[in-house]
Amino acid sequence: MKINQYLSSKFDFKNGKEDVLAIKFEDILDITNNDDEIIILGDKDDKVILHGGIKSENNEDGKWESSGTKNDEEGNTYNIYQSSNGSNIVKLLIEDDIDINTI
């Protein structure tokens, strides 16, 4: 499933099924909320694929950068990944049960 099929800044995949969501930075610029965030809720069988990879010592060209975790008022914990292209910044808040992969 590709994220640009949706027009929401919050995705809830808590449905007991295995869902796979592929995300490219360019596809999500127009669907962030007022805080430039996209929130992704899901189960332990769900996967998010971050195109462009995650920046690290071994991958300096990665498109996404891990920037910690965040807890919300409902008790959910999110892993935060962000990316930018000059003036545009996007933060992904991915619930910590979701498996995160890169391409």
C-alpha positions in Angstrom: 0.0 0.0 0.0 1.3 3.4 -0.9 0.7 6.4 1.4 -0.2 8.8 -1.4 -3.4 6.9 -1.9 -4.7 8.7 1.2 -5.4 12.3 2.1 -5.1 12.0 5.9 -2.3 12.9 8.3 -3.3 9.9 10.6 -3.4 6.3 9.5 -4.8 3.6 11.8 -3.9 0.1 10.7 -5.0 -1.6 14.0 -7.1 -4.2 12.3 -5.5 -7.5 13.2 -4.2 -7.9 9.7 -0.6 -7.6 8.3 -0.5 -4.2 6.6 2.6 -2.9 4.7 2.9 0.9 4.1 5.5 2.2 1.7 6.5 5.9 2.3 8.5 8.2 0.0 9.2 11.7 1.2 7.9 13.3 -2.0 4.6 11.5 -1.7 3.7 12.9 1.7 4.4 16.6 1.6 0.8 17.5 1.0 -0.8 15.3 3.7 0.9 16.3 6.9 -0.9 18.0 9.8 -0.3 21.5 11.1 2.9 20.2 12.9 4.2 18.7 9.7 3.5 15.2 11.2 2.0 12.0 9.9 0.8 9.6 12.6 0.8 5.9 11.9 -0.9 3.5 14.3 -0.7 -0.3 13.9 -0.2 -3.8 15.2 2.9 -5.8 15.7 2.4 -7.5 12.3 2.4 -4.2 10.4 5.4 -2.8 8.5 6.4 0.6 7.3 9.0 0.8 4.5 10.9 4.1 4.4 12.2 4.7 0.9 15.7 6.3 0.9 17.0 4.6 4.0 17.7 5.9 7.5 20.8 8.0 8.2 23.5 6.4 10.3 27.2 6.0 10.5 27.0 3.3 7.8 24.5 5.2 5.7 25.2 9.0 5.5 23.1 9.3 2.4 19.9 8.1 4.2 16.8 10.2 3.5 15.2 9.6 7.0 16.7 10.5 10.4 15.6 8.8 13.6 14.9 11.5 16.2 13.8 9.7 19.3 10.4 8.7 20.6 7.2 10.5 21.7 4.3 9.5 24.0 0.8 10.9 23.4 -2.0 11.5 25.9 -3.6 8.2 25.0 -0.5 6.2 26.1 0.8 5.4 22.7 4.6 5.5 22.1 5.9 6.5 18.7 9.3 6.2 17.0 10.0 9.5 15.2 11.6 9.7 11.8 12.0 13.0 9.9 13.2 14.1 6.5 13.6 17.4 4.7 14.4 18.9 1.3 15.3 22.4 2.0 12.3 24.3 3.4 10.0 21.3 3.8 10.2 19.0 6.8 8.1 16.0 7.5 8.0 14.0 10.7 6.6 10.4 10.8 5.3 9.3 14.2 5.2 5.5 13.8 3.7 3.5 16.7 6.4 1.4 18.4 4.7 -1.9 17.7 5.2 -1.4 13.9 8.2 -3.0 12.2 10.2 -0.3 10.2 12.2 -1.3 7.1 14.1 0.7 4.6 14.8 0.6 0.8 
